[in-house]
Amino acid sequence: MHHTDIPTRSDIVELATAREASSVSIYLETSTNPADTSHIRLDLKNQVKQAVEQLASAGADRTDVSRFTDEIDRLLEDPDFLRYLSSSLAIFVSPSTTRYFRVPNVLRSCNEVSDRFYIKPLMRALTFPQSAYVLALAQSGVRLVAVARDLPATSIELDIPDDVAAAAHVDSIRGRGSNGREQLGRIQGSEGQKIRMQEYAQVIDKALAPILANSKEPLILAGAEPMTGIFRSVCTSKQLVKPEIEGNQQERSDEQLAAAARPILDELYAAELHALCEEFGTRASNGRAVTDLGDVARAATANAVDTLFVDIDSNLPGTVDETTGVVTLADDADATNYGVIDEILRRALLSDARILAVRADDVPGGGALAATVRFPV
């Protein structure tokens, strides 16, 4: 089973604003397979060794170096630390802070030593979180299932009647009681059934409202007509998406619903990314998008970046001037410089830009980064 501590945007902002000498960031590709634990432990020790060498060559305070190694040792001594993992592990240690996150994204193992933390790979977990709600609809009952990447699906209890008939306070929406006789004074016929289903759909929509209000996850319908169509006609949530899981869902488990939802999420993210790239092209033709490293750095420094595309695997050591945004590249990474692309991302993040941490093929222009801008710089 995967165990995750997916960072929130505020978590990453906290890391992005930290500024302290001898700050170490370590990323490890991990696994939930117990047989891989020794390999993961060895990989971590190798990353720590490389970080210590960088700290020593930069003349770091011995107390800071000792604290760093002590913190790693403390984590490794915790029997649960390497027992409960996800796809990757991100560790951040400075003289005053220790944080770690177990994330479901597959990230390349690396380490960086600087006066700031290396946050770019961590943004992948926020770009496309692979989470959603699945609403399994039927006349005979409703289930709301929370779906997340590499986590077990979980049912969320809704405070609603068990089915359409219970919501209408009748034995059956077909117009007959349990004794088979007509229920006088009740709405009857196919039109009456649709009215009852519509009323039930409205009850469901009202019950969903407080749950969806505090999230951005898409809502995916699972079910068959006419119930799904009726629900769409009354749903007030903007999170309801067009693709749905078709067919009778009563026999499907929560995990089966989650498995059926994941290809839909991939489809939604691909469509969203395509639309953003199309928008980038339009804005580029109007002078409101840039792909040159120096241009993006200046825009980020001027708080002008609206949306930033970043290749999560690209890393260029150097510095970015605090005032002008001028980039100076270095031949090698060491404890006196930092990742230029990561620094550009940090500045864009702190000016409330949208960050898309993607693979190289998804960055417009074919470079390591690209940005749409709020105003020309």
C-alpha positions as CSV (number, residue, x, y, z in Angstrom):
1,M,0.0,0.0,0.0
2,H,1.2,3.5,-0.8
3,H,1.5,6.0,2.0
4,T,1.6,9.7,1.0
5,D,2.0,13.1,2.5
6,I,1.1,15.2,-0.6
7,P,2.2,18.8,0.0
8,T,-0.3,21.6,-0.2
9,R,0.5,24.8,-2.1
10,S,1.1,26.5,1.3
11,D,3.6,23.8,2.2
12,I,5.6,24.5,-0.9
13,V,5.4,28.2,-0.4
14,E,6.8,27.7,3.1
15,L,9.7,25.8,1.6
16,A,10.1,28.4,-1.2
17,T,10.4,31.3,1.2
18,A,13.0,29.6,3.5
19,R,16.4,31.1,3.1
20,E,19.3,29.6,5.1
21,A,22.8,28.5,4.4
22,S,23.5,24.8,4.3
23,S,19.9,23.9,3.1
24,V,19.8,20.4,1.7
25,S,17.1,19.0,-0.6
26,I,17.1,15.2,-1.4
27,Y,14.7,13.4,-3.7
28,L,14.6,9.6,-3.9
29,E,12.6,7.3,-6.2
30,T,11.1,4.8,-3.7
31,S,8.8,1.8,-3.7
32,T,6.2,0.1,-1.5
33,N,7.9,-3.3,-2.0
34,P,9.7,-4.3,1.3
35,A,12.3,-6.1,-0.8
36,D,13.4,-2.6,-2.1
37,T,14.1,-1.1,1.4
38,S,17.8,-1.9,1.5
39,H,18.3,-0.4,-2.0
40,I,16.4,2.8,-1.0
41,R,18.4,3.0,2.2
42,L,21.6,2.8,0.2
43,D,20.4,5.4,-2.3
44,L,19.6,7.8,0.5
45,K,23.0,7.3,2.1
46,N,24.7,8.0,-1.2
47,Q,22.7,11.2,-1.7
48,V,23.6,12.2,1.9
49,K,27.3,11.5,1.2
50,Q,27.2,13.7,-1.9
51,A,25.5,16.5,0.0
52,V,28.0,16.4,2.8
53,E,30.9,16.7,0.3
54,Q,29.2,19.8,-1.2
55,L,28.8,21.3,2.3
56,A,32.4,20.6,3.2
57,S,33.8,22.1,-0.1
58,A,31.7,25.2,0.5
59,G,33.2,25.6,4.0
60,A,29.9,25.0,5.8
61,D,29.8,25.2,9.6
62,R,30.6,21.8,11.1
63,T,27.6,22.2,13.4
64,D,25.3,22.5,10.4
65,V,26.8,19.5,8.8
66,S,26.5,17.5,11.9
67,R,22.9,18.5,12.4
68,F,22.1,17.4,8.8
69,T,23.6,14.0,9.2
70,D,22.0,13.6,12.6
71,E,18.6,14.4,11.2
72,I,19.0,11.8,8.4
73,D,20.2,9.2,11.0
74,R,17.2,10.0,13.1
75,L,14.8,9.4,10.2
76,L,16.6,6.1,9.3
77,E,16.4,4.9,12.9
78,D,12.6,5.3,12.8
79,P,11.3,1.8,11.9
80,D,8.3,3.3,10.1
81,F,10.2,5.8,8.0
82,L,11.2,3.4,5.2
83,R,8.4,0.9,5.9
84,Y,5.6,3.2,4.7
85,L,6.5,4.8,1.4
86,S,5.0,5.9,-1.9
87,S,6.6,6.4,-5.3
88,S,9.1,9.1,-4.2
89,L,10.5,10.7,-1.1
90,A,11.4,14.4,-0.8
91,I,13.5,15.4,2.3
92,F,14.4,19.0,3.2
93,V,16.9,19.7,6.0
94,S,18.4,23.1,7.0
95,P,20.0,24.2,10.3
96,S,16.5,25.0,11.6
97,T,14.1,22.8,9.7
98,T,13.4,19.2,8.7
99,R,10.5,18.3,6.4
100,Y,9.7,15.3,4.3
101,F,7.0,14.3,1.9
102,R,6.1,10.9,0.5
103,V,4.6,11.7,-2.9
104,P,2.9,9.4,-5.5
105,N,4.8,10.8,-8.5
106,V,7.9,9.0,-9.8
107,L,10.8,11.5,-9.3
108,R,14.4,11.2,-10.3
109,S,16.8,10.7,-7.3
110,C,19.0,13.8,-6.8
111,N,20.3,16.2,-4.1
112,E,21.0,19.9,-4.0
113,V,22.8,22.0,-1.5
114,S,22.3,25.8,-1.4
115,D,20.9,28.6,0.7
116,R,17.3,27.6,-0.4
117,F,15.4,24.4,-1.0
118,Y,15.0,22.8,-4.4
119,I,11.2,22.6,-4.9
120,K,10.6,22.1,-8.6
121,P,10.2,18.3,-8.5
122,L,7.7,18.6,-5.7
123,M,5.4,20.8,-7.8
124,R,4.6,17.7,-9.9
125,A,2.3,16.5,-7.2
126,L,0.2,19.6,-7.4
127,T,0.2,20.0,-11.2
128,F,-1.9,16.9,-12.0
129,P,-2.9,15.4,-8.6
130,Q,-4.9,12.5,-10.1
131,S,-7.7,12.9,-7.6
132,A,-11.5,13.1,-8.1
133,Y,-14.9,12.3,-6.7
134,V,-16.9,9.5,-8.4
135,L,-20.7,9.7,-7.9
136,A,-22.2,6.3,-8.6
137,L,-25.9,6.9,-9.4
138,A,-28.8,4.5,-9.5
139,Q,-32.5,4.7,-8.5
140,S,-31.8,2.2,-5.8
141,G,-28.9,4.1,-4.2
142,V,-26.0,6.5,-4.4
143,R,-22.3,6.3,-3.5
144,L,-19.7,9.0,-3.4
145,V,-16.1,7.7,-3.8
146,A,-13.0,9.7,-3.2
147,V,-10.2,8.7,-5.7
148,A,-6.5,9.6,-5.3
149,R,-3.4,8.4,-7.1
150,D,-2.0,5.2,-5.5
151,L,-4.3,5.4,-2.5
152,P,-7.2,3.1,-1.7
153,A,-10.6,4.5,-2.8
154,T,-12.8,5.6,0.1
155,S,-16.5,6.0,0.3
156,I,-17.9,9.2,1.7
157,E,-21.2,9.1,3.5
158,L,-23.9,11.3,2.2
159,D,-26.8,12.4,4.4
160,I,-29.5,11.4,2.0
161,P,-32.4,8.9,1.7
162,D,-31.4,5.4,0.6
163,D,-33.1,5.6,-2.8
164,V,-35.6,7.5,-4.9
165,A,-38.6,5.9,-3.3
166,A,-37.4,6.6,0.2
167,A,-36.8,10.2,-0.8
168,A,-40.4,10.5,-2.0
169,H,-41.7,8.7,1.1
170,V,-43.4,5.9,-0.9
171,D,-42.9,2.2,-1.2
172,S,-42.3,2.4,-4.9
173,I,-42.0,5.2,-7.5
174,R,-44.0,2.9,-9.9
175,G,-47.1,4.1,-8.1
176,R,-47.9,0.9,-6.2
177,G,-47.5,0.1,-2.6
178,S,-46.0,-3.0,-1.1
179,N,-49.5,-4.7,-1.3
180,G,-49.5,-4.2,-5.1
181,R,-52.3,-1.6,-5.0
182,E,-52.3,1.9,-6.5
183,Q,-51.1,4.6,-4.1
184,L,-53.8,7.1,-4.5
185,G,-52.9,10.7,-4.4
186,R,-49.4,10.0,-5.6
187,I,-47.6,11.0,-8.8
188,Q,-47.9,8.1,-11.2
189,G,-46.7,6.9,-14.6
190,S,-43.4,7.4,-16.4
191,E,-43.6,11.2,-16.0
192,G,-44.2,10.8,-12.3
193,Q,-41.1,8.5,-12.0
194,K,-39.0,11.2,-13.7
195,I,-40.3,13.8,-11.3
196,R,-39.3,11.6,-8.3
197,M,-35.9,11.0,-9.8
198,Q,-35.4,14.7,-10.4
199,E,-36.4,15.4,-6.7
200,Y,-33.9,12.8,-5.6
201,A,-31.2,14.2,-7.8
202,Q,-31.8,17.6,-6.2
203,V,-31.4,16.1,-2.8
204,I,-28.1,14.5,-3.9
205,D,-26.8,17.8,-5.4
206,K,-27.6,19.6,-2.1
207,A,-25.7,17.0,-0.1
208,L,-22.7,17.2,-2.3
209,A,-22.4,21.0,-2.1
210,P,-20.5,21.3,1.2
211,I,-18.1,18.5,0.2
212,L,-17.3,20.0,-3.2
213,A,-17.2,23.6,-1.9
214,N,-13.8,23.1,-0.3
215,S,-12.1,21.2,-3.2
216,K,-11.1,21.6,-6.8
217,E,-11.4,17.9,-7.7
218,P,-13.5,17.0,-10.7
219,L,-16.8,15.1,-10.1
220,I,-17.2,12.1,-12.4
221,L,-20.6,10.5,-12.8
222,A,-21.0,6.7,-12.9
223,G,-24.3,5.2,-13.9
224,A,-26.9,4.8,-16.6
225,E,-29.7,6.9,-18.1
226,P,-32.1,8.3,-17.2
227,M,-30.6,8.9,-13.8
228,T,-27.3,10.4,-15.0
229,G,-29.0,12.7,-17.4
230,I,-31.5,13.8,-14.8
231,F,-28.7,14.5,-12.3
232,R,-26.8,16.6,-14.9
233,S,-29.9,18.7,-15.5
234,V,-30.1,19.7,-11.8
235,C,-26.4,19.7,-10.7
236,T,-25.2,23.1,-9.6
237,S,-21.5,22.1,-9.3
238,K,-19.0,23.5,-11.8
239,Q,-16.8,20.5,-11.0
240,L,-19.0,18.0,-12.9
241,V,-17.2,16.8,-16.0
242,K,-18.6,15.5,-19.2
243,P,-16.9,12.1,-19.4
244,E,-18.6,9.5,-17.3
245,I,-18.4,5.8,-16.3
246,E,-21.3,4.2,-18.1
247,G,-23.5,1.3,-17.0
248,N,-25.0,0.0,-13.9
249,Q,-22.5,0.6,-11.1
250,Q,-24.3,-1.3,-8.2
251,E,-22.1,-4.3,-8.5
252,R,-18.8,-2.4,-8.8
253,S,-16.6,-2.0,-5.8
254,D,-15.1,1.4,-4.8
255,E,-11.7,0.2,-6.1
256,Q,-13.3,-0.7,-9.5
257,L,-14.9,2.7,-9.7
258,A,-11.5,4.3,-8.9
259,A,-9.8,2.2,-11.6
260,A,-12.4,3.3,-14.2
261,A,-12.0,6.9,-13.2
262,R,-8.2,7.1,-13.7
263,P,-8.3,7.0,-17.5
264,I,-10.9,9.7,-17.4
265,L,-8.6,11.8,-15.3
266,D,-5.7,11.2,-17.7
267,E,-8.1,12.3,-20.5
268,L,-9.1,15.5,-18.6
269,Y,-5.5,16.4,-17.8
270,A,-4.4,15.9,-21.4
271,A,-7.2,18.1,-22.7
272,E,-6.4,20.7,-20.1
273,L,-2.7,20.7,-21.0
274,H,-3.6,20.9,-24.7
275,A,-5.9,23.9,-24.1
276,L,-3.2,25.6,-22.2
277,C,-0.6,25.0,-24.9
278,E,-3.1,26.4,-27.5
279,E,-3.6,29.5,-25.3
280,F,0.2,29.8,-25.1
281,G,0.4,29.9,-28.9
282,T,-2.3,32.6,-29.1
283,R,-0.7,34.7,-26.4
284,A,2.7,34.3,-28.0
285,S,1.4,35.8,-31.2
286,N,0.3,38.8,-29.2
287,G,3.6,39.3,-27.4
288,R,2.2,37.9,-24.1
289,A,4.3,34.6,-23.9
290,V,8.0,34.0,-23.7
291,T,10.3,30.9,-24.0
292,D,13.8,32.4,-23.6
293,L,15.4,31.6,-20.3
294,G,16.4,35.2,-19.7
295,D,13.0,36.6,-20.7
296,V,11.2,34.2,-18.4
297,A,13.6,35.1,-15.5
298,R,12.9,38.8,-15.9
299,A,9.2,38.2,-16.1
300,A,9.3,36.2,-12.9
301,T,11.3,38.8,-11.1
302,A,8.8,41.5,-12.1
303,N,5.9,39.4,-10.9
304,A,4.6,39.3,-14.5
305,V,4.3,35.5,-15.0
306,D,0.7,34.2,-15.3
307,T,1.3,30.5,-16.1
308,L,4.7,28.9,-16.0
309,F,5.5,25.6,-17.8
310,V,8.6,23.9,-16.3
311,D,10.4,20.7,-17.3
312,I,10.8,18.9,-13.9
313,D,13.9,17.0,-15.0
314,S,15.9,20.0,-16.3
315,N,18.4,21.7,-13.9
316,L,20.7,24.6,-14.8
317,P,23.1,25.7,-11.9
318,G,23.7,29.4,-11.5
319,T,22.1,32.5,-10.1
320,V,19.3,34.9,-10.9
321,D,19.8,38.6,-9.9
322,E,17.3,39.5,-7.2
323,T,16.5,42.9,-8.8
324,T,16.9,42.6,-12.5
325,G,16.4,38.9,-13.1
326,V,19.6,38.6,-15.1
327,V,20.7,34.9,-15.3
328,T,24.3,33.9,-14.7
329,L,24.9,30.2,-15.4
330,A,27.6,28.1,-13.7
331,D,29.6,25.2,-15.0
332,D,28.8,23.0,-12.0
333,A,26.3,22.9,-9.2
334,D,27.7,23.6,-5.7
335,A,26.6,24.9,-2.4
336,T,27.2,28.5,-3.5
337,N,24.7,28.5,-6.4
338,Y,21.3,27.0,-7.0
339,G,19.0,25.7,-9.8
340,V,18.2,28.7,-12.0
341,I,15.0,27.2,-13.3
342,D,13.9,26.3,-9.7
343,E,14.6,29.9,-8.7
344,I,12.4,31.2,-11.6
345,L,9.7,28.8,-10.5
346,R,10.0,30.1,-6.9
347,R,9.6,33.7,-7.9
348,A,6.6,32.9,-10.1
349,L,5.0,30.8,-7.4
350,L,5.3,33.6,-4.8
351,S,3.6,36.0,-7.3
352,D,0.7,33.6,-7.4
353,A,1.4,32.3,-10.9
354,R,0.0,28.9,-12.0
355,I,2.8,26.4,-12.1
356,L,2.7,23.4,-14.5
357,A,5.6,21.0,-13.7
358,V,5.6,18.8,-16.8
359,R,7.8,16.6,-18.8
360,A,10.1,18.1,-21.5
361,D,7.8,17.3,-24.4
362,D,4.9,19.2,-22.8
363,V,6.8,22.5,-22.5
364,P,5.8,24.9,-25.4
365,G,8.8,26.0,-27.5
366,G,10.8,22.9,-26.7
367,G,12.9,24.5,-23.9
368,A,13.2,23.9,-20.2
369,L,10.5,26.5,-19.4
370,A,8.0,28.8,-20.9
371,A,5.6,31.4,-19.6
372,T,2.5,33.4,-20.4
373,V,2.8,36.9,-18.9
374,R,0.4,39.3,-17.4
375,F,2.1,42.3,-19.0
376,P,5.2,42.7,-21.3
377,V,8.5,43.0,-19.5
